[in-house]
């Protein structure tokens, strides 16, 4: 089996939404982002919640207040696929023109990667309008069109992440962490869009907005006081969008066991590897990657608590 170095690299773009993507310069794959179990995605601007089906995988996903942008990929390892479900039967307009299936109690949008090697960007904009019948909610998305770029070669062979049990003890060999995205050094001008903008022009504006939001968020964090609290909860593989996981990741980053920028709030393979390395350094057994009582006690001692 080939190296899993490039799997599941995550970075958070605060203030704009949640962005899950590989860092610049790192070889991407069709399943960099994996959902081992069904997960809810909440759009704060529209108040709509969508569910991402278990075993969905893709290159990257960015969650904005009113829409979602995903990058799907086909490479030598396979093709991305992701399914969104609305328990409220809302329409899900999308830039790919994919038909939404309207059931008696839910509406479903299934997206797949391109049919040839490369990537495609799709935006999904759910609206507060019930779908009807079995067809046709395909309109434009909220932040960009569809683009295709050639896929890099060689591509690492991916493997499917198993659905975690209530208290899993995964056995994962530590792998090097990719470099995180650099913090923008300054604000950049935001271009004005013409009356009929092209895809490239829209993407240029989006990139400028993301840069400025990331810069302002970094400046804001510098002004916020920090407090040290003891770790009191067991943490383990599979936890998603968890504040205690994020705090533990920041501790691991401060001790050099996790790469800067990987405080994602999600307990996946990179975090398991970091906890294993910490357990080894502290002579904690078993070395299982679970942040349990012994590991928590060692971390609290390092914090002087």
C-alpha positions as a LaTeX table, in Angstrom:
\begin{tabular}{lrrr}
\hline
Residue & $x$ (\AA) & $y$ (\AA) & $z$ (\AA) \\
\hline
Unk1 & 0.00 & 0.00 & 0.00 \\
Unk2 & 1.40 & 3.38 & $-0.87$ \\
Unk3 & 2.16 & 6.17 & 1.61 \\
Unk4 & $-0.87$ & 7.90 & 3.17 \\
Unk5 & 1.05 & 11.19 & 3.51 \\
Unk6 & $-1.43$ & 13.27 & 1.57 \\
Unk7 & $-4.69$ & 12.06 & 3.17 \\
Unk8 & $-7.06$ & 14.28 & 5.12 \\
Unk9 & $-5.10$ & 17.57 & 5.41 \\
Unk10 & $-7.45$ & 20.15 & 6.96 \\
Unk11 & $-7.36$ & 23.94 & 7.43 \\
Unk12 & $-9.96$ & 26.29 & 8.92 \\
Unk13 & $-10.82$ & 29.65 & 7.28 \\
Unk14 & $-12.48$ & 31.34 & 10.26 \\
Unk15 & $-15.14$ & 34.02 & 9.85 \\
Unk16 & $-16.11$ & 32.88 & 6.34 \\
Unk17 & $-17.00$ & 29.28 & 7.16 \\
Unk18 & $-15.36$ & 25.90 & 7.45 \\
Unk19 & $-12.86$ & 25.00 & 4.75 \\
Unk20 & $-11.39$ & 21.53 & 4.43 \\
Unk21 & $-8.59$ & 21.39 & 1.87 \\
Unk22 & $-5.01$ & 20.32 & 1.21 \\
Unk23 & $-2.26$ & 22.87 & 1.87 \\
Unk24 & $-0.65$ & 24.64 & $-1.14$ \\
Unk25 & 2.11 & 22.62 & $-2.76$ \\
Unk26 & 0.85 & 19.28 & $-1.44$ \\
Unk27 & $-0.13$ & 16.62 & $-3.96$ \\
Unk28 & $-3.94$ & 16.29 & $-3.81$ \\
Unk29 & $-6.08$ & 13.19 & $-4.24$ \\
Unk30 & $-9.70$ & 12.44 & $-5.02$ \\
Unk31 & $-10.43$ & 11.47 & $-1.38$ \\
Unk32 & $-8.36$ & 13.95 & 0.66 \\
Unk33 & $-11.53$ & 14.72 & 2.62 \\
Unk34 & $-13.49$ & 11.70 & 3.84 \\
Unk35 & $-16.72$ & 11.40 & 5.84 \\
Unk36 & $-16.56$ & 8.05 & 7.67 \\
Unk37 & $-20.03$ & 8.71 & 9.06 \\
Unk38 & $-23.00$ & 10.91 & 8.18 \\
Unk39 & $-22.33$ & 14.52 & 9.22 \\
Unk40 & $-24.55$ & 17.61 & 9.41 \\
Unk41 & $-23.49$ & 20.86 & 7.70 \\
Unk42 & $-25.18$ & 24.06 & 8.96 \\
Unk43 & $-25.36$ & 27.19 & 6.78 \\
Unk44 & $-25.56$ & 30.11 & 9.22 \\
Unk45 & $-26.75$ & 32.62 & 6.64 \\
Unk46 & $-29.83$ & 30.69 & 5.50 \\
Unk47 & $-30.42$ & 28.57 & 8.63 \\
Unk48 & $-30.45$ & 25.40 & 6.51 \\
Unk49 & $-28.90$ & 22.11 & 7.63 \\
Unk50 & $-27.78$ & 19.50 & 5.09 \\
Unk51 & $-26.49$ & 16.00 & 5.85 \\
Unk52 & $-23.38$ & 14.63 & 4.11 \\
Unk53 & $-23.78$ & 10.88 & 3.64 \\
Unk54 & $-21.30$ & 8.44 & 5.18 \\
Unk55 & $-18.36$ & 7.35 & 2.96 \\
Unk56 & $-18.55$ & 10.54 & 0.88 \\
Unk57 & $-15.09$ & 11.64 & $-0.29$ \\
Unk58 & $-13.71$ & 14.57 & $-2.23$ \\
Unk59 & $-10.70$ & 16.81 & $-2.81$ \\
Unk60 & $-11.93$ & 19.72 & $-0.65$ \\
Unk61 & $-15.06$ & 21.40 & 0.75 \\
Unk62 & $-15.67$ & 25.00 & 1.86 \\
Unk63 & $-18.82$ & 25.95 & 3.80 \\
Unk64 & $-20.00$ & 29.54 & 3.36 \\
Unk65 & $-22.96$ & 31.18 & 5.17 \\
Unk66 & $-25.41$ & 30.48 & 2.32 \\
Unk67 & $-23.75$ & 27.95 & 0.03 \\
Unk68 & $-21.16$ & 25.18 & $-0.16$ \\
Unk69 & $-18.25$ & 24.87 & $-2.61$ \\
Unk70 & $-16.69$ & 21.44 & $-3.30$ \\
Unk71 & $-13.80$ & 20.30 & $-5.47$ \\
Unk72 & $-14.30$ & 16.86 & $-6.99$ \\
Unk73 & $-11.45$ & 14.95 & $-8.60$ \\
Unk74 & $-10.73$ & 11.94 & $-10.75$ \\
Unk75 & $-7.22$ & 10.50 & $-10.53$ \\
Unk76 & $-5.52$ & 7.12 & $-10.76$ \\
Unk77 & $-6.93$ & 6.15 & $-7.36$ \\
Unk78 & $-10.60$ & 6.78 & $-8.10$ \\
Unk79 & $-13.28$ & 9.44 & $-8.42$ \\
Unk80 & $-14.75$ & 11.76 & $-5.78$ \\
Unk81 & $-18.39$ & 11.32 & $-4.79$ \\
Unk82 & $-20.51$ & 13.18 & $-2.24$ \\
Unk83 & $-24.22$ & 13.11 & $-1.40$ \\
Unk84 & $-26.16$ & 15.90 & 0.35 \\
Unk85 & $-29.59$ & 15.27 & 1.90 \\
Unk86 & $-32.13$ & 17.83 & 3.14 \\
Unk87 & $-34.51$ & 16.43 & 5.77 \\
Unk88 & $-36.72$ & 19.47 & 5.06 \\
Unk89 & $-37.00$ & 18.65 & 1.30 \\
Unk90 & $-35.40$ & 21.96 & 0.33 \\
Unk91 & $-34.21$ & 22.60 & $-3.22$ \\
Unk92 & $-30.43$ & 22.44 & $-3.74$ \\
Unk93 & $-29.42$ & 24.58 & $-6.70$ \\
Unk94 & $-26.00$ & 23.60 & $-8.03$ \\
Unk95 & $-23.63$ & 24.86 & $-10.69$ \\
Unk96 & $-23.09$ & 21.34 & $-12.09$ \\
Unk97 & $-26.70$ & 21.18 & $-13.29$ \\
Unk98 & $-27.21$ & 17.90 & $-11.41$ \\
Unk99 & $-30.86$ & 16.97 & $-10.79$ \\
Unk100 & $-32.04$ & 16.88 & $-7.18$ \\
Unk101 & $-34.08$ & 13.81 & $-6.25$ \\
Unk102 & $-37.23$ & 14.82 & $-4.35$ \\
Unk103 & $-38.57$ & 12.07 & $-2.09$ \\
Unk104 & $-41.63$ & 12.02 & 0.14 \\
Unk105 & $-39.65$ & 13.19 & 3.20 \\
Unk106 & $-36.21$ & 14.25 & 1.93 \\
Unk107 & $-34.44$ & 15.76 & $-1.05$ \\
Unk108 & $-31.09$ & 14.38 & $-2.20$ \\
Unk109 & $-28.24$ & 15.70 & $-4.35$ \\
Unk110 & $-25.58$ & 13.18 & $-5.46$ \\
Unk111 & $-22.42$ & 14.61 & $-7.05$ \\
Unk112 & $-19.57$ & 12.70 & $-8.70$ \\
Unk113 & $-16.16$ & 13.78 & $-9.94$ \\
Unk114 & $-15.28$ & 14.47 & $-13.58$ \\
Unk115 & $-15.34$ & 11.65 & $-16.13$ \\
Unk116 & $-11.71$ & 12.24 & $-17.08$ \\
Unk117 & $-8.59$ & 12.92 & $-15.04$ \\
Unk118 & $-8.76$ & 16.35 & $-13.42$ \\
Unk119 & $-10.87$ & 18.36 & $-10.99$ \\
Unk120 & $-14.19$ & 20.20 & $-11.08$ \\
Unk121 & $-15.54$ & 22.85 & $-8.70$ \\
Unk122 & $-19.26$ & 22.76 & $-7.88$ \\
Unk123 & $-21.26$ & 25.18 & $-5.72$ \\
Unk124 & $-24.43$ & 24.02 & $-3.93$ \\
Unk125 & $-26.95$ & 26.65 & $-2.82$ \\
Unk126 & $-29.92$ & 25.28 & $-0.83$ \\
Unk127 & $-32.96$ & 27.56 & $-0.73$ \\
Unk128 & $-35.97$ & 27.78 & 1.57 \\
Unk129 & $-38.27$ & 26.31 & $-1.06$ \\
Unk130 & $-39.65$ & 22.78 & $-1.09$ \\
Unk131 & $-38.80$ & 20.62 & $-4.07$ \\
Unk132 & $-41.59$ & 18.78 & $-5.85$ \\
Unk133 & $-41.80$ & 15.62 & $-7.96$ \\
Unk134 & $-38.48$ & 13.95 & $-8.76$ \\
Unk135 & $-36.70$ & 16.57 & $-10.82$ \\
Unk136 & $-35.18$ & 19.61 & $-11.60$ \\
Unk137 & $-33.60$ & 21.81 & $-9.00$ \\
Unk138 & $-30.32$ & 22.52 & $-10.69$ \\
Unk139 & $-29.87$ & 26.30 & $-10.94$ \\
Unk140 & $-26.68$ & 28.27 & $-10.36$ \\
Unk141 & $-24.66$ & 28.14 & $-7.17$ \\
Unk142 & $-23.68$ & 30.99 & $-4.88$ \\
Unk143 & $-20.00$ & 31.53 & $-5.48$ \\
Unk144 & $-18.45$ & 30.19 & $-8.69$ \\
Unk145 & $-18.71$ & 28.03 & $-11.76$ \\
Unk146 & $-17.15$ & 24.78 & $-12.79$ \\
Unk147 & $-13.48$ & 24.61 & $-13.70$ \\
Unk148 & $-11.24$ & 21.75 & $-14.75$ \\
Unk149 & $-7.51$ & 21.42 & $-14.13$ \\
Unk150 & $-5.17$ & 18.52 & $-14.94$ \\
Unk151 & $-4.50$ & 16.15 & $-12.09$ \\
Unk152 & $-0.88$ & 15.90 & $-10.85$ \\
Unk153 & 1.07 & 12.67 & $-11.25$ \\
Unk154 & 1.97 & 10.42 & $-9.54$ \\
Unk155 & $-1.05$ & 10.12 & $-7.23$ \\
Unk156 & $-0.90$ & 8.22 & $-3.92$ \\
Unk157 & $-3.10$ & 5.19 & $-3.63$ \\
Unk158 & $-5.99$ & 6.03 & $-1.28$ \\
Unk159 & $-7.65$ & 3.72 & 1.16 \\
Unk160 & $-11.15$ & 3.89 & 2.63 \\
Unk161 & $-11.43$ & 5.03 & 6.25 \\
Unk162 & $-13.62$ & 2.61 & 8.26 \\
Unk163 & $-16.55$ & 3.97 & 10.24 \\
Unk164 & $-15.30$ & 4.43 & 13.82 \\
Unk165 & $-16.92$ & 2.56 & 16.72 \\
Unk166 & $-17.88$ & 4.32 & 19.96 \\
Unk167 & $-14.38$ & 3.95 & 21.40 \\
Unk168 & $-12.04$ & 2.92 & 18.58 \\
Unk169 & $-8.35$ & 2.31 & 19.02 \\
Unk170 & $-7.07$ & 2.74 & 15.44 \\
Unk171 & $-3.62$ & 1.56 & 14.56 \\
Unk172 & $-2.11$ & 4.17 & 12.29 \\
Unk173 & 1.55 & 4.71 & 11.55 \\
Unk174 & 2.57 & 8.35 & 12.09 \\
Unk175 & 3.03 & 10.20 & 8.85 \\
Unk176 & 4.60 & 13.61 & 8.19 \\
Unk177 & 2.21 & 16.55 & 8.22 \\
Unk178 & 1.90 & 18.92 & 5.25 \\
Unk179 & 2.77 & 22.58 & 5.69 \\
Unk180 & $-0.30$ & 24.70 & 6.53 \\
Unk181 & $-1.47$ & 27.58 & 4.36 \\
Unk182 & 0.53 & 30.74 & 5.19 \\
Unk183 & $-1.27$ & 33.60 & 6.94 \\
Unk184 & $-1.82$ & 36.51 & 4.50 \\
Unk185 & 0.63 & 39.33 & 5.17 \\
Unk186 & $-1.74$ & 42.16 & 4.27 \\
Unk187 & $-5.15$ & 43.08 & 2.92 \\
Unk188 & $-5.52$ & 43.04 & $-0.86$ \\
Unk189 & $-7.88$ & 45.09 & $-3.06$ \\
Unk190 & $-11.18$ & 43.40 & $-3.96$ \\
Unk191 & $-11.86$ & 43.77 & $-7.71$ \\
Unk192 & $-15.20$ & 45.09 & $-8.93$ \\
Unk193 & $-17.26$ & 42.58 & $-10.92$ \\
Unk194 & $-18.65$ & 43.62 & $-14.32$ \\
Unk195 & $-22.32$ & 43.16 & $-15.17$ \\
Unk196 & $-21.66$ & 39.75 & $-16.74$ \\
Unk197 & $-18.61$ & 38.34 & $-14.95$ \\
Unk198 & $-16.68$ & 35.31 & $-16.13$ \\
Unk199 & $-15.83$ & 32.34 & $-13.92$ \\
Unk200 & $-12.24$ & 33.54 & $-13.62$ \\
Unk201 & $-13.34$ & 37.02 & $-12.51$ \\
Unk202 & $-15.66$ & 35.58 & $-9.86$ \\
Unk203 & $-12.93$ & 33.26 & $-8.56$ \\
Unk204 & $-10.50$ & 36.21 & $-8.36$ \\
Unk205 & $-12.95$ & 38.12 & $-6.15$ \\
Unk206 & $-13.52$ & 35.04 & $-3.95$ \\
Unk207 & $-9.74$ & 34.58 & $-3.52$ \\
Unk208 & $-9.36$ & 38.23 & $-2.46$ \\
Unk209 & $-12.21$ & 37.91 & 0.05 \\
Unk210 & $-10.76$ & 34.73 & 1.55 \\
Unk211 & $-7.33$ & 36.40 & 1.85 \\
Unk212 & $-8.74$ & 39.44 & 3.62 \\
Unk213 & $-10.96$ & 37.44 & 5.98 \\
Unk214 & $-8.04$ & 35.17 & 6.93 \\
Unk215 & $-5.83$ & 38.21 & 7.54 \\
Unk216 & $-8.43$ & 39.97 & 9.70 \\
Unk217 & $-9.15$ & 36.77 & 11.64 \\
Unk218 & $-5.44$ & 36.35 & 12.39 \\
Unk219 & $-5.26$ & 39.95 & 13.61 \\
Unk220 & $-8.33$ & 39.40 & 15.80 \\
Unk221 & $-6.82$ & 36.29 & 17.40 \\
Unk222 & $-3.80$ & 38.37 & 18.44 \\
Unk223 & $-6.12$ & 40.59 & 20.51 \\
Unk224 & $-7.97$ & 37.79 & 22.29 \\
Unk225 & $-6.67$ & 36.70 & 25.73 \\
Unk226 & $-5.96$ & 33.02 & 26.27 \\
Unk227 & $-6.74$ & 30.98 & 29.37 \\
Unk228 & $-5.39$ & 27.59 & 30.36 \\
Unk229 & $-7.89$ & 24.92 & 31.35 \\
Unk230 & $-7.37$ & 21.30 & 32.33 \\
Unk231 & $-8.34$ & 18.52 & 29.92 \\
Unk232 & $-11.24$ & 16.60 & 31.50 \\
Unk233 & $-12.76$ & 14.67 & 28.57 \\
Unk234 & $-11.66$ & 11.52 & 26.76 \\
Unk235 & $-11.11$ & 12.29 & 23.06 \\
Unk236 & $-10.82$ & 9.73 & 20.27 \\
Unk237 & $-10.77$ & 9.11 & 16.52 \\
Unk238 & $-13.90$ & 10.12 & 14.64 \\
Unk239 & $-14.97$ & 13.15 & 16.71 \\
Unk240 & $-16.09$ & 15.95 & 14.39 \\
Unk241 & $-16.28$ & 19.74 & 14.93 \\
Unk242 & $-15.44$ & 19.33 & 18.63 \\
Unk243 & $-14.14$ & 22.30 & 20.67 \\
Unk244 & $-12.16$ & 20.07 & 23.07 \\
Unk245 & $-10.49$ & 18.32 & 20.12 \\
Unk246 & $-9.44$ & 21.73 & 18.79 \\
Unk247 & $-7.97$ & 22.70 & 22.19 \\
Unk248 & $-6.09$ & 19.39 & 22.41 \\
Unk249 & $-4.76$ & 19.89 & 18.87 \\
Unk250 & $-3.50$ & 23.36 & 19.81 \\
Unk251 & $-1.69$ & 21.76 & 22.77 \\
Unk252 & $-0.09$ & 19.16 & 20.46 \\
Unk253 & 0.93 & 21.94 & 18.06 \\
Unk254 & 2.54 & 23.89 & 20.92 \\
Unk255 & 4.55 & 20.79 & 21.89 \\
Unk256 & 5.66 & 20.09 & 18.31 \\
Unk257 & 3.69 & 16.87 & 17.80 \\
Unk258 & 1.21 & 18.33 & 15.26 \\
Unk259 & 1.88 & 20.70 & 12.38 \\
Unk260 & 0.75 & 24.30 & 12.71 \\
Unk261 & $-2.64$ & 24.91 & 11.15 \\
Unk262 & $-4.06$ & 21.44 & 11.85 \\
Unk263 & $-6.23$ & 22.59 & 14.80 \\
Unk264 & $-9.31$ & 21.61 & 12.78 \\
Unk265 & $-11.63$ & 20.40 & 15.61 \\
Unk266 & $-11.78$ & 17.01 & 13.79 \\
Unk267 & $-10.08$ & 13.92 & 15.30 \\
Unk268 & $-8.72$ & 12.11 & 12.25 \\
Unk269 & $-5.50$ & 10.39 & 11.19 \\
Unk270 & $-3.08$ & 13.31 & 11.67 \\
Unk271 & $-4.35$ & 13.87 & 15.21 \\
Unk272 & $-4.14$ & 10.14 & 16.00 \\
Unk273 & $-0.50$ & 10.16 & 14.85 \\
Unk274 & 0.28 & 13.23 & 17.00 \\
Unk275 & $-1.27$ & 11.68 & 20.12 \\
Unk276 & 0.66 & 8.44 & 19.51 \\
Unk277 & 3.92 & 10.38 & 19.27 \\
Unk278 & 3.10 & 12.20 & 22.52 \\
Unk279 & 2.23 & 8.91 & 24.27 \\
Unk280 & 5.53 & 7.42 & 23.12 \\
Unk281 & 7.46 & 10.43 & 24.41 \\
Unk282 & 5.68 & 10.18 & 27.78 \\
Unk283 & 6.07 & 6.35 & 28.00 \\
Unk284 & 2.28 & 5.93 & 28.11 \\
Unk285 & 0.93 & 2.49 & 27.21 \\
Unk286 & $-0.84$ & 1.36 & 25.23 \\
Unk287 & 0.21 & 3.70 & 22.41 \\
Unk288 & $-3.22$ & 3.74 & 20.76 \\
Unk289 & $-3.74$ & 7.36 & 19.65 \\
Unk290 & $-6.63$ & 7.86 & 22.09 \\
Unk291 & $-6.54$ & 10.94 & 24.36 \\
Unk292 & $-7.62$ & 9.03 & 27.48 \\
Unk293 & $-7.04$ & 9.48 & 31.25 \\
Unk294 & $-3.27$ & 8.77 & 31.26 \\
Unk295 & $-2.61$ & 11.00 & 28.26 \\
Unk296 & $-4.85$ & 13.75 & 29.67 \\
Unk297 & $-2.99$ & 13.56 & 32.99 \\
Unk298 & 0.36 & 13.97 & 31.23 \\
Unk299 & $-0.95$ & 16.91 & 29.20 \\
Unk300 & $-2.35$ & 18.62 & 32.32 \\
Unk301 & 1.01 & 18.15 & 34.03 \\
Unk302 & 2.75 & 19.79 & 31.06 \\
Unk303 & 0.32 & 22.70 & 31.45 \\
Unk304 & 1.21 & 22.99 & 35.12 \\
Unk305 & $-2.31$ & 22.04 & 36.19 \\
\hline
\end{tabular}
